[in-house]
Amino acid sequence: MNTARHIQTLPPYVPIEPFEVLSARLGREPSEIIKLDANENPYGPSPAARRALAELEYPHIYPDPESRLLRTALARFTGLSIEYLMAGAGSDELLDLLLRVCIEPGDAVLSCPPTFGMYAFDTHLHAGRLIEVPRLADFALDLPAIRRAVETERPKILFLASPNNPDGSMVPDEAVNALLDLPVLVVLDEAYIEFSGLGRLGAGGTRLAEVPQRENLVVMRTFSKWAGLAGLRVGYGAFPEWLLPMLWKAKQPYNVNVAASSAAIASLEDLDYLEEKVAALVTERERMFSGLARFPVIRPYPSRANFILCRITRAWGDEAASGRGSASGQALKSRLSQHGILIRYFDKPGLRDCIRISAGKPEHTDKLLEALNDIL
Ligand SMILES: *Cc1c(COP(=O)(O)O)cnc(C)c1O
């Protein structure tokens, strides 16, 4: 007996330490932990979404496979008509569905790292061939190299996150336009667009409205970040007409559960509240940026999302004294965790010795900067 070869060659699953387990190890109550490692929204769901969850009327009935109420609310929110919209159990599910529908073994998929890890993961999961065109040193896209790769490798799909995770930079409109002229399906992942400061929630800054006019544009959005629903798993996408019937055929019927759907709809009816929280997070992002920039060893990159990527520029503390220093970001992450503050650490091509810190509440920024003062 055997499993498929492309599954055997996937890297093994690395369990993440759940929040409660981690807080127990750090000897703190979960409520005392300042969790700035996964770009979640520390304010959580809006009051209307919490009410909707508390008052769920039909959790014993299967959800609507077409998520009609949610998609109707999304159509109003985005200005796009309902037939282009599909909801999923997080945008992660929709990425998986898209590749399942588009990719046959050996088909090429283009990604521009450093970027969101799920693009590579899902490509391998569906036996696709991952083509990577690294970003430039400032995380801008290498457009000539992308053009060449499209010509020579003929990828079916090009993944672009804007703002990009983990650096927070946006893909300029002209670059998106140039890439849309290439013979490839462009998947624009706007998981953080609400933090980009480009106008109102829903229709501001997004390229969603162009989906009906283009053959090769998909736009992905999520409730996980701006609406504080990461734990409920709800996202959506806008897809070109030719693709939609295939996606509907392949979708699991009950992918968006009743709780997620109700909370998402209620969020869309509580936009003033959520907009205020998004603005508060953007304010904290900027305050955190100035605070971080004051430490000579930390170089923060400007971000349009709800997190800041920083490069650790030289060794500090014990590491410097011992002449090592290659893992200084790792050590910083570990020292911060002793203060009950969780951040993300990266050490891979394009992200050598980098940390990513999510924007939190004002008191989280204060505690973070205090802890850094203490450590550095
Ligand atoms: C967080 C994130 C998502 C995933 O969102 P879910 O809706 O929670 O699955 C998608 N893309 C990027 C770039 C992200 O950082």
The ligand as a Tripos MOL2 file, in Angstrom:
@<TRIPOS>MOLECULE
LIG
   15    15     1     0     0
SMALL
NO_CHARGES

@<TRIPOS>ATOM
      1 C1         -3.6850   35.3440    6.5620 C.3       1 LIG1
      2 C2         -3.5480   35.2650    5.0770 C.ar      1 LIG1
      3 C3         -4.5050   34.6180    4.2990 C.ar      1 LIG1
      4 C4         -5.4400   33.5920    4.8860 C.3       1 LIG1
      5 O1         -6.5460   33.9020    5.2520 O.3       1 LIG1
      6 P1         -7.6630   32.9110    5.7990 P.3       1 LIG1
      7 O2         -8.8530   33.5640    5.2270 O.co2     1 LIG1
      8 O3         -7.5620   32.9790    7.2630 O.co2     1 LIG1
      9 O4         -7.4450   31.5360    5.2490 O.co2     1 LIG1
     10 C5         -4.4100   34.6600    2.9180 C.ar      1 LIG1
     11 N1         -3.3870   35.3050    2.3350 N.ar      1 LIG1
     12 C6         -2.4520   35.9250    3.0420 C.ar      1 LIG1
     13 C7         -1.3630   36.6390    2.3390 C.3       1 LIG1
     14 C8         -2.4840   35.9010    4.4390 C.ar      1 LIG1
     15 O5         -1.4980   36.4480    5.1450 O.3       1 LIG1
@<TRIPOS>BOND
     1     1     2 1
     2     2     3 ar
     3     2    14 ar
     4     3     4 1
     5     3    10 ar
     6     4     5 1
     7     5     6 1
     8     6     7 2
     9     6     8 1
    10     6     9 1
    11    10    11 ar
    12    11    12 ar
    13    12    13 1
    14    12    14 ar
    15    14    15 1
@<TRIPOS>SUBSTRUCTURE
     1 LIG1         1 GROUP 0 **** ****
